[in-house]
Amino acid sequence: MSSHRQSSTAVRGAVAALSLFAASAYTQTTANTPGQPARNDAPVGQFEIVGNSMVSAQQMFLGTEDKVYIIDKTEANPQMVNGHPAWASEFSVSQKGGRTMDIVTNTFCAGGSALGDGTWLNVGGNMAVTTGGATADNQNTGGQPYEDPDGAKSIRLLKPCDDGNCQWAMQQPMTTRRWYPTLETLDDGSVIILGGCQWGGFVNDANQNNPTWEIWPPKNNDPPVNSDILQNSLPANLFPLTWLLPSGKLFVNSNWKTSFLDYKNKQETPIDDMIEAVRVYPASGGTAMLPLTPANGYTATILFCGGNDLQPDRWTTDWDIAQYKASTSCVNISPDIKTSYNHDDPLPEGRSMGNLILLPNGKVLCLNGAQTGVAGYGPQDWAVGESYADNPVLTPVVYDPNAPAGSRWSREGLTASTIPRMYHSSATLLPDGSVIVSGSNPHADYTVQGVKFPTEYRVEYFYPSYYNERRPEPQGLLKQLSYGGPYFNVSLTHDDLAGDVNNIKNTEVVLLRTGFSTHTMNMGQRFLQLNSTYTGNADGSGVLHVSQVPPNPALFAPGPALLFVVVNGVPSVGVQVMVGSGQIGEQPTNAAVALPDPNIVAAGNNGASSSTSAHGNQGHNNSAAGGLRDSLTACSALFVTGLLSLTVLASLF
């Protein structure tokens, strides 16, 4: 048999294998090529007031590439919807305005997250109220003028849209009341709902504690499951800090206590206590899981900064807590590796209610909050108006997890905001790499006159250092990513690589979920760098060979996210993609396909690899087998990016 016939037979076998492989992979549809931001003259390192949120931004999340959804508690916001004051809105990033929405029940201190099918879930809240936050007589219909039924058991769903037609939809309510619950998306795209209290107050107590968790959508009609850590961490156990770990377990921090929760087996395991400061509400330290990268072996490390050191018996309102100094402490933990906390570089000043926002360049922006006091409000004579915090921190600071210890925080090039962002503020990353900031309302009801910290509606954009740089415009990004399976190719031009093909060596593909922002948390926020190699071309362009998400859905739960290509620290505009099957349920996984070796072709070298290649073409040869392997590698790459059909592939041989 001739070598050609041997090759042809082998290729037909390979085509058959590719057919089977393709059947297990998602449709490889490419996203629109991202362009440049709407402007390149933004005030870098500064805040800019850009619009009005319509309702105060107690809760906020990015729903589409252009729409941010804002949720408040029931109160006398001037904007109306369906004949009563609104407490939800949709804000257009591009138009800097939007519409009010009717979210039906009282969403005061609800939690939220995205489901694996792209639907957003908002859970829990407060009783029906009337003016000034007083309890309404009728909890089913709500009090005038708000018409706000009791929201403590509410399940609300939204499928985000860009046509202005989507609305919040009420679902079958929970069986228990939850005010201040935490939500975290699980590896099958469902959401776990943890904790909360039944009736509210500054902190929790044994008479109203809800020390349970449950999963939505419900599975087998399982009732809520009791939690030891939520039972034993009173009174500061509201909004427990929770992350899904790569191990598949959940990490839960509540007050000073920490545990692993194996939700599949309904087992908890206590680990070391938090050190130096309480981070949960109302101490409200900033928290974030640091980037998961190939370089760190996709090891989860969680950063906690600020809060305060109050012990359980000090969470009372009979002393001036608004002037109590917030902590400068930062600690981290890598719980799948070691169950104790480590000291990290401290904040430049103490901060309560500071948000930690993951940026696409791998750094962390800390903004909002106060130097003294805690989250909360009330009528005490020591309160600042009604605020339980004072001395706002107006200047942001950036944390670099890759910087040496002792130099991770920097304020270089950063300017202060003019707006205090106190209790009930929020912030989240936008696709162009800026950060939207809004909210601040330490009051029982709408209050704008005669107070130091009024109900706030002004929306700011913060522009990081990279904002005005020419952005990469990658071609070939996929709309849907699988867990394992075929890699895909992303093309970058000479201009995308800033005129130097060697910049492809410092290029990353980043998957970033911006999360649900409320009470200093961004529930579900996560950053994962996809594994990649590269081919640099002689004309200065290049191709990234990019792996799918590693075949472990616990690393990055299914659902919507932004996908960025970052060249020398400058991100493309992010495109919204779906991670996983787009459905709630066990996610298909496949083995990751090996990536080509990294390689840069020298100009004028007739296509030969340059000596800068990490592996060059080592192991390849000009034999029939070697040529076949090279052909299959090239054809497979074209196939998985949709540029070559199986029929055409077979006909080539």
N, C-alpha and C positions, 0 to 999 in steps of 0.2 A: 504494500500500500504506500502511495507517495506521501511525502511530508505534507503536501497541500491537503490531501484527503484526510490525513490524520488530524490536521489542524481543523479542517471543516467539520469532521465528526466531533472533535472536542468542543468546538464552538457551539454546535447544535445542542450538545449536552449542557453547555454553559447557559445557552439561551433558555433551555427548559428549566434549569435551576433558577435563572433570573425571573422566569415567569412565576414560579412558586414563591420566590422571595418577594416579588412585587405584590402578590396577592395578600401577603401579610403586612404590607406597608401601607401607610395612608397615601392618598392621592397627592402627588408632588406638584402642587399648584404654587406658583411664585407670587409673591406680593408685589404691589407697585413699587417701583424704585423710589426710595426716599430722596427728596430734594434738599434744598436749603431752608433754614428757618425764614419766617416772614421778614426778618430784619437782620442786619449785621452791624447795627450801630447801637446795640443795647448798652445800658450802663453796667458794665461788667463788675461783678463783686458788690452790686448794689440791689436795693429793692426799688420797684417802680409801682406806684398805684395805678391800676389799669381798669377798674370797674367796680360794680356793686353786686354782692352775692344774693340780694333779694331776701334771704333769710340768713340768720347768723350761723356760721359754719362750725357747729359743734361736731359734725361728722362730715366726711368728704371722701370721695373716691373717683378715680378716673374710669369712666365707663366705655368710651370709645376714644379714638385718637383726638377727637375734638370736644368731647362732652365730659364735664365734671359734674357729678351729682352731689348736692349739698343737703344736709339734713340737720334740722334744729330740734329743740324741744318745742312743745306747744307754748306759744306766747303771742303778744300783741304786735307781731311784725307788721309794718305798714302795708306791705304787699299782700294782696288778697288772692284767694282761689276758691271758686265755688261758693262765694258769699261769706267766707270767713277768713281770718288771717291765715296766711300760708306758713308752713314750717318745713317745706321742702322745695328745692328748685333744681333746675338744670342750667348749667353755665357753659356757654360756648367759649372755648379757649381762643378761637380765631376772632369771634365777634365781640368778645369781652362783655357779654350780656346773655340773657336767656329768658326763661319762662319759670313761673311758679308751678308746683306740682302738688297734688293732694295725696298725702301718704296716709290719710284716714285716722289712724290712732296716734296716741301720744308716744313719740319716739325718744323722749327724754332719756339720755344715757343708754341708748340701745347699742348693740354690737353688730358687726357686719363682716362679710367675706364673700368671695366669688365661688360659685359652684363649678364643678368640672365641665358643665355644658355652657358656661359663659354667663349664666344668670347670676345676679347679685342678690344676696340674702341679707335682710335686716331684721334683727330679732330683739324682742323685749321692749322695755320702756317703763313708763310711769302710769299712775292712775290718771283718769280724766281730771282736768283742772279748770278753774275759772281764773279771772283776773288776779294777778299777784301770786299765782301758783297754788291758790287755795283749792282744796279737794272739792270736786263737783258733786252735787247731790245725786245726779244720775250717772252712774259709771258706764252704762250701756250706750248712751247717746252723747255724753259729755256736757259740759256746762257752756252757757253763753258767755262771751261771744265766739267761742272757739269751736264748738261742735267736735270734740276730740274724745272719742271713746277710749276707755282704759286700754293701754298698750302693753301691759306687763307680760301677757301671754302671746303677743302678736308675732306672727310670721309674715313678713312682707317680701315680695319678689319683684325684681325689675330686670327686664331684658333691655339693656341700653340701646339707644338708637340715635341716628343723626337726622331723622325726619320730623322730630317734634311730636311724634304720636305715641311713644311708649309711656306707660303709666305704671305706678306701683299697684300690685295686685295682692290682696289679702288671701292667706291660706288658712287651712285648719289650724287653730291655735294650739300652743303647747298645753300640757296638762299642769304645768307649774309656772309661777310668776318669776320673772327674771328682770331685775333692774341692775345694770352694770355687768352684763355677761360678756365673756370673751368667746370669739369664734376663731377657729383655725381649720383651713381646708385640709382634708385627709388624702391619702394616696389613691383613693378610689373616686375622688371628686365630690364626695359628700362632705359635710361640715360638722365638726364637733362643737357643741355649745356648752360652756362651762360656767358654773357658779352664778353669782348675783345674789341680790336680796329681794324680799317680797314687797316692801313698802317704802324703802328709801331712808334717807338721812345722811349725815356727814360720813359715818362709817357704819359697818355692819354690826349686828349683834346676834346673840343666840336665838332670840325670839323671832327673828325674821330671816335668818340665814337660809340660803338654798345651796347646801353643800353637795350638789349633784352635777352630773353631766349627762348629755344625751346627744344623739346623732340625728341630723336631718339631711335628706329625707329619712323618716324612721325606718328601722329594719326589724321586721318580724314583730312590730308593735311592742318592742322592748321598752320598759319603763325607764325613767331616769335612774342612773347608777350612783350610789353614794360614793363620796370621795373623802378619804381621810385627811388629805392636806387642806381641803376647803373647810372641813369640819374643825380642824385644829389650828387654824391660823388667824382667828379673829383678833382684833376687829378689822384689820386692814387686809381683807381678802377679796375685795371687789376688783373686777377686771384682772383676774390672775394672768400673769405673763406666760404665754404658752407658744411653743413652737413644735412642729413636726420635725423629728430628727431623721437623718439618713438611715438610722437603725430601724425606723418604723415606729419607735416609741415617741411619746410626747414628753417634752420637758415642761414642767409647770413650776413657776415660782409664785408664792403667795405669802405676803408679809415677809418674815425672815426665813420661811421654810421653802424647801425645794424637793421635788419628787420626779421620778419617772412614772408616766402612766402608759401602761401597755393596754390600750383601749380594746384590742382584739380579744384579749384574755381577761379584761376587766380587773387588772392587778396594778397596784401602786407600790413603788419602792422608794422610800425616803433616801435622799443623798445629802451631801453637806449643806448646811445653812448658808444663806446669803451672808456676805461680810460687809461691814462698814456702814451700810445704809439700806433702808427699805426703798425698793424701786417701784412697787405697785402703787396704784391710786390709794389714798390721796397724796402720798409722798411724791409720786409721779416723776420718777427718773426717766431719762431717755433710754430706749432699748432698740437693738437691731441685731439680727444675725448677719455677721460679716460675709463678704463674698465667698461663695463656694467655687473653687477653681481647680483645674488639673494640677497646678503647682502645689496646692495644699491637700491633694488627694481627696477633694470634695469633703473635707472635714468641717463640720459645723462648729463655729465659734460664735458665741453670743456676747455682745457688749452691753454693759449697763453703766450709765453715767448719771450722777446727780441723785436726787431724792433727798431723804434726810434720815437721821439716826434715831428717830423716836421709837421708844419701846411701847408695847401694847397698852400700858396704863396711861400713856400720855396723849392718846387720841381722844381728847375731850375739848370742849369749847369754852371752858372756864378760865382760859388764859390767852394771852395775845400771840396766838400761833402765827399770825401774819408777819411778825417780825423775827421769827425763828429762822436762823440761817440754814439755807439749803446746803447740801453736801457738794464738795468738789470731786468726790471719789468716783473713779471708774474702775470696774473690774470686768473680767471676762471668764468664760468657761467653755471648754470643748467637751461636752458631757459624754459623747460617745467614746472619748479617749480617757478622760480623767474626770472624776465627779467632785472635784474641789475647785473653788474660785481662785483666780489669779489677779494680782494687782496690775492695773494698766495706768498709763499716763493720766493724771488728773485733769479735770477741766480748769481753764484759767480762772473761773470764778464759780461759786456754788450756783446750782441751777435746779429748780423744780419746774416741771412741765415743759422741758425742752425736747422737741422732736428730733430724732435721728433719721435722716433721709439718705438712702443709698443713691449715689450718683453713678451714672454709667461708666465713669472713669475709675471706679473702684474705691473712691473716697466716700466719706460720710459727712454730710452737712448737719450741724447742730444749730437749731434756731428756735425762737419763741421761749417763753417762760419767764421766771422771776428768780431773783437772788434770795428772797426770803419768803417764808410761808409755804402753803400747800394748795392743792386743788380744792375747790369748794367755795361756798358762799353762805351767808346767814345774816341775821339781824343784830348780832352782838355789837356792843358799843365800841369794841376794839377793832372791828372789821374796817377795812378801807372802802368806805361805801358799804358794800356787802361782801367784798372780796376777802378771802382768807389768805391772800398773797399780796406782796408789795415789792417795790424796787425791781421793775422789769429789766430783763436783759435784752437789749436792743441789737447788739452786734453778734452776728453769727460767728461760728468757728468751724474749721474743717479738720476732720480726723483722717489720717493716712495710715491704714493698717500695715502698709509695707515699709513705713519709715522706722528708723531705729527707735528703741525705747528711749523716752526722754524728749523726743522731738516729733511726736505724732500729731499734736494739735498745732494749728497755724491760723493766724488771722491776716496773713499777708494779702493785701489788696482788697480786703473786705470792709464794707461800710455799714453803719448802723441803719436800721429801719427807724421811721418816725412814729410807728404805731406799736404801742404795747400789745403783745399777744399773751394774754393771761389765761385764766380758766376758760375752757370751751373754745380753744383755738385749734386749728388743724393745718396740715401742710401735706403736699404730695408732689411727686415728680411728674412732669409733663413730657410728652414725646420729644419735644425739641430740646430737652435737657435742662430747661428752666424748672423752677419750683414754684407752684402756686401756694400762696399763704393767705388764710382768711380766718375770720372768727375772733372771739374774745367776748365773753358775756358772763361775768361773775355776778349775775343777778337772777332773782326769781322770775322776773318778767322784763319785757322791753324797757330799758332805762338809758336815756341819752343826755339828760340834763342834770347838772350839778353833781356829777360824780367823776372821780379820777379815771376810772376804767369803764367807759360806756359800752353799751351793746354795739358791737362793731360789724359793719357790713362792707367796709372797703376791702377790695381784693388786691393783693400785691403779687407780682412776679419777681422772683429772685433769680439773677443771672450769674451762674458760675463762670469761672475764669475762661473756660473753653468756648463760651457762647458765641462770640463774634468770629471765631475761626472758620475758615472754609471747611465745610463738613464733607466727609466721605459720602458718595452716592452709590452704595453697593447694589449690584444687580444679581438677582438669583436667590434672594431671601425667600424662604418658604412661608406660606400662610399657616401651615400646620406642622408641628413637630411631633415625632414619635419617640417612644422610649426604646432606644437602640434602633438597629436597622441601617439602611444605606446612608452614607454621608451625602452631602450636597455641595455643589461648587458655587462660590460667590465671586463675582468679577469686580475688580477695582481698577480704575484707570490711572494713568500717570498722574493726573491732578489729584485723584483720591489719595494717592500715596505721597502727596506734597513734593512731587518732582524727583523722588528718590526711591527706586524700587526696593532698596534695603529697609525702608520703613515697614514693609510687609512683615518683617521679622518681629515687629512690635505692634502687631495688629491682633485684636481679640474680637470674638463674637460673644455678646453678652445677652442673656435672657434675664429680664428684670420685671418682677411683679411689684407694682407700686403700693398695693395694699389698701386697707380701709382705715382712714386716719380719724382717730378720736382719742381724747384724753391722753395725749402724748404718745400713743401707740399708733403704729401702722400695721394693723392685724393682717398677717399673711404676706407682708413685705419680704421679698427674697431676691437674691442676685446669684445667678449661676453662669459661669463662663463655660461655653461649649468647647470641647477639645477641637483643635484645628491644626493643620499644617498649611503649607503654601507652595505655590510655584510662582516665582518672579520671572517675568518675561523680558526679553532683550529690549523691547520698546518702552520699558518703564512701567508697564501695567503689571497686574498680577491676578492670581486666582487663589482664593482661600478654599481649602478642602475642609469641610466642617462636619463634625459628627453631630448626630441627633442628640437629644437629651440622654444621658446615661440610662441604662435599662433598670432604673430603680425609681419608681414614681414617688417614693418618700423623699428623694432629693429635691424635687420640684413638683409639687402637686399639680394635677391636671387643671386646666382652665386657661383664661386669657392672660396674656403677658405682653410686654414690649420686647422687641428684638433690636439690638444695636450692633453696629460694627464700629469699633473704636481703634483709630489709628494714632499712635503716639499720644494717647490720652484725649484725643478729640473724637467725640462720638458722632455717628450719623444721627439723623433724625430717626427716632424709634418707630417701628411699624408694629401694629398690634397683630399678634399671632395666637393661635390656639395650641396649647400643649396637651398632648394626649388625644384620646379618641373623640373628644367633643361630647362625650356622654358621661353620665354618672354611673359608675360600676368599675369592676376590676379592669385595669388597664392592660392592653396587650403589650408585651415586651419582646424584643428580639436582641440577639447578640449584636454588639456594635461591629460594623464593618471596619477593618483596618484602613487607616488613612495612608495615602501616598507619602513617601519621604519628602521632607521640605527641600526645596531646590530653587536656586536662582540661576537663570541662564544669562551668561555674560554676553554683552553686545558684541557683534562682529565675530562670534565664535561658532557660527553655523549651527546654533542650537545646542551646543555642548554645555554641560553643566559647569557653572563656575566653581571655583574652589571655596566660595562662601557657603555652598550647600552643606547642610548638616549631615546628610547621608548621600547626597548625589544620586547616582543610579547604581550604587553598589549592589551586587547580586544580580543585576540584569546583564544579559548577554545577547548576542546576535543569533543564537540557535533558534530553531523553529519553536521550541518550548519557551525560550526567553521572549521571542518576538510575539508569540501568542499571548503570553502573560501581559506584556506591555499593551497589546491591542485590547485585551479584555479589560485591563485597568482603565484605559482611556474610554472604551465603549461603555463600561459600567458607570463611569462618572457622568457621561452624557445621558445615559439612560435614566439614572436616578434624578437628574435635574430636568427630565422631561424633554430633552433635546434630541433624543434618539428613541425610536420605537423598537419593540422587539422584532417586528417584521423587517424593518430596515436593518437591524443588527444581524438577523439571520441571513439576509440577502447579501451582506458584505462578504460572506464566505461561501 
